[in-house]
């Protein structure tokens, strides 16, 4: 299956007291349906409004949105989303949550672990402490989303198209063209650890 990740919103306005909703979304498409779907979408895309050559959902009218959703529905597209209203959280709350997670990274380390591993964890902790509150909030939302994606799509396809579970192809909208930012490298390297922790707290329905 193919999973396309993108976000909407700035994850800013923390502590403003004013509603500021940001969303991380994942569009999951069955790989065996992708060629036909892309062919049909290419025809549909020609008549959709664009900004700098990119179709923007905010520019679409109701009929155009319905046409895109209809195409995805006919091809068994699954959309998952996680969101946060950063205006409802204070800077202090976000920072406490971050520091708790920083400490959690090394919670089970002992002197018996290799020095290289302990040094790597220390570096991950240091880097985590340098990210802006916006990037930290986005990271938390991304992890919640990925846990949801794995749970819902595995359950769906194991009953309909089991062969789709043979490969997960992740397509992430990068923050910078042609390079991986420090934040993207960090969460890519800690992703499995966080997802394991989430699965212990919220076991998937399997």
Phi and psi in degrees as a GROMACS rama.xvg file:
@    title "Ramachandran Plot"
@    xaxis  label "Phi"
@    yaxis  label "Psi"
@TYPE xy
-112.899  131.669  UNK-2
-120.799  119.234  UNK-3
-105.957  123.402  UNK-4
-110.238  137.119  UNK-5
-155.585  164.841  UNK-6
-126.274  161.851  UNK-7
-135.46  128.088  UNK-8
108.182  168.41  UNK-9
-101.783  -12.5651  UNK-10
59.1395  23.8274  UNK-11
-102.841  -157.916  UNK-12
60.9134  27.0406  UNK-13
-66.0898  129.66  UNK-14
79.9071  6.46528  UNK-15
-75.2446  -21.9151  UNK-16
78.7001  -1.84281  UNK-17
-110.793  140.45  UNK-18
-58.0714  127.805  UNK-19
-144.884  90.9221  UNK-20
-91.014  130.02  UNK-21
-122.781  146.105  UNK-22
-130.79  139.687  UNK-23
-113.219  125.535  UNK-24
-121.792  155.409  UNK-25
-134.839  123.269  UNK-26
-101.566  119.084  UNK-27
-108.36  123.179  UNK-28
-125.212  138.83  UNK-29
-68.825  128.479  UNK-30
-60.153  -35.5618  UNK-31
-71.3566  -16.6478  UNK-32
-96.2141  -9.67447  UNK-33
-60.5897  -46.3788  UNK-34
-56.9376  -47.2659  UNK-35
-67.1539  -40.8724  UNK-36
-62.2399  -45.7159  UNK-37
-64.9662  -36.2341  UNK-38
-62.3605  -45.9716  UNK-39
-68.7489  -37.2533  UNK-40
-68.225  -34.4708  UNK-41
-58.8069  -41.0472  UNK-42
-66.7281  -42.7487  UNK-43
-66.7778  -39.374  UNK-44
-61.2298  -30.2138  UNK-45
-57.7348  -27.7252  UNK-46
-106.486  10.5535  UNK-47
-95.1571  143.956  UNK-48
-68.0441  144.857  UNK-49
-132.977  157.342  UNK-50
-126.209  118.092  UNK-51
54.4675  40.0105  UNK-52
81.8718  -1.96136  UNK-53
-110.838  131.466  UNK-54
-67.9502  128.831  UNK-55
-116.483  127.111  UNK-56
-57.9968  -32.854  UNK-57
-67.5704  -15.9594  UNK-58
-93.3061  -11.2765  UNK-59
-81.2678  141.826  UNK-60
-87.6539  178.34  UNK-61
-60.1697  -41.5978  UNK-62
-66.5907  -38.354  UNK-63
-69.0491  -40.1056  UNK-64
-61.4539  -43.8031  UNK-65
-62.7196  -35.7922  UNK-66
-66.8482  -41.9259  UNK-67
-66.8231  -46.1507  UNK-68
-61.7942  -40.083  UNK-69
-61.3765  -41.6274  UNK-70
-63.2442  -43.9544  UNK-71
-66.8906  -39.9012  UNK-72
-63.0017  -42.9274  UNK-73
-65.2296  -22.0204  UNK-74
-107.466  21.0895  UNK-75
59.2661  35.1406  UNK-76
-68.6088  142.961  UNK-77
-120.26  130.323  UNK-78
-116.653  125.726  UNK-79
-117.906  147.392  UNK-80
-146.139  146.08  UNK-81
-128.887  144.732  UNK-82
-142.601  165.313  UNK-83
-144.805  142.556  UNK-84
-102.443  93.2383  UNK-85
-65.6434  -23.2361  UNK-86
-66.4613  -17.2188  UNK-87
-89.1484  -2.45553  UNK-88
-118.81  139.492  UNK-89
-85.324  162.315  UNK-90
-60.3596  -38.0735  UNK-91
-64.8641  -39.9863  UNK-92
-63.8393  -44.5052  UNK-93
-63.771  -42.3801  UNK-94
-67.7064  -38.79  UNK-95
-63.3799  -42.2288  UNK-96
-61.5606  -42.0873  UNK-97
-63.2613  -47.3219  UNK-98
-64.1608  -35.4095  UNK-99
-62.3462  -40.2857  UNK-100
-71.9575  -35.4868  UNK-101
-59.4573  -46.1876  UNK-102
-66.7205  -34.8804  UNK-103
-65.0478  -29.3129  UNK-104
-57.5652  -35.0419  UNK-105
-109.956  11.8468  UNK-106
-59.6531  -32.3194  UNK-107
-106.79  10.6504  UNK-108
-75.6643  142.796  UNK-109
-133.293  171.921  UNK-110
-64.8098  -14.7991  UNK-111
-77.3702  -15.1713  UNK-112
-76.7392  149.389  UNK-113
-57.9137  146.237  UNK-114
-59.2195  -37.8936  UNK-115
-61.9968  -42.3393  UNK-116
-63.4114  -45.3766  UNK-117
-64.1027  -36.7242  UNK-118
-66.8471  -39.3234  UNK-119
-64.8471  -41.3051  UNK-120
-64.32  -42.3265  UNK-121
-60.0543  -39.9893  UNK-122
-66.9708  -40.2427  UNK-123
-62.9353  -40.0153  UNK-124
-63.1113  -44.7271  UNK-125
-60.251  -47.3559  UNK-126
-63.8955  -39.1373  UNK-127
-60.7424  -35.3027  UNK-128
-73.1103  -12.7629  UNK-129
-94.5439  -12.6127  UNK-130
-71.1948  146.409  UNK-131
-65.1774  156.785  UNK-132
-55.9678  -34.435  UNK-133
-63.2401  -46.0513  UNK-134
-67.3283  -35.2421  UNK-135
-65.394  -45.184  UNK-136
-60.5609  -40.5902  UNK-137
-64.1577  -39.3584  UNK-138
-60.1881  -43.4574  UNK-139
-62.5827  -41.7517  UNK-140
-68.3878  -39.2299  UNK-141
-59.7949  -44.8469  UNK-142
-64.348  -41.007  UNK-143
-61.4156  -41.1329  UNK-144
-64.6085  -46.732  UNK-145
-63.8831  -37.5975  UNK-146
-61.036  -42.0239  UNK-147
-67.2686  -41.6261  UNK-148
-59.9981  -48.2257  UNK-149
-61.849  -42.6169  UNK-150
-64.9345  -49.9569  UNK-151
-74.7375  -40.7343  UNK-152
-75.2342  -34.5533  UNK-153
-64.9913  -45.0955  UNK-154
-61.0621  -40.6496  UNK-155
-66.2886  -52.437  UNK-156
-78.794  -23.3727  UNK-157
-66.5521  -20.0078  UNK-158
-98.1869  -15.1552  UNK-159
-121.02  -52.0695  UNK-160
-134.689  74.0985  UNK-161
-56.1416  -29.936  UNK-162
-63.1722  -23.1113  UNK-163
-63.9702  -24.1119  UNK-164
-78.4798  -1.78851  UNK-165
-74.2364  -19.4247  UNK-166
-153.549  133.68  UNK-167
-113.152  113.875  UNK-168
-106.985  110.185  UNK-169
-96.111  128.809  UNK-170
-120.879  110.825  UNK-171
-109.024  131.446  UNK-172
-72.4199  104.712  UNK-173
-70.6642  154.051  UNK-174
-78.9147  -24.5767  UNK-175
-137.02  134.579  UNK-176
-72.0178  131.54  UNK-177
82.7111  -0.0557175  UNK-178
-150.334  157.771  UNK-179
-101.034  123.126  UNK-180
-73.3461  164.119  UNK-181
-59.9936  -39.5021  UNK-182
-63.2268  -45.0365  UNK-183
-65.0027  -40.3122  UNK-184
-64.2398  -39.1322  UNK-185
-64.143  -52.8134  UNK-186
-72.0717  -25.9185  UNK-187
-65.9607  -33.266  UNK-188
-84.5265  -16.2577  UNK-189
-110.384  -1.66162  UNK-190
-54.2992  -49.3266  UNK-191
-63.1138  -38.4957  UNK-192
-62.3393  -47.7541  UNK-193
-64.9472  -42.1556  UNK-194
-64.6832  -36.115  UNK-195
-63.5183  -43.2291  UNK-196
-62.8659  -41.9418  UNK-197
-63.7437  -41.1126  UNK-198
-65.0341  -27.0434  UNK-199
-74.0864  -36.2871  UNK-200
-78.6931  -37.737  UNK-201
-128.627  78.3365  UNK-202
-56.5853  138.2  UNK-203
-70.8984  152.822  UNK-204
-81.4524  95.5744  UNK-205
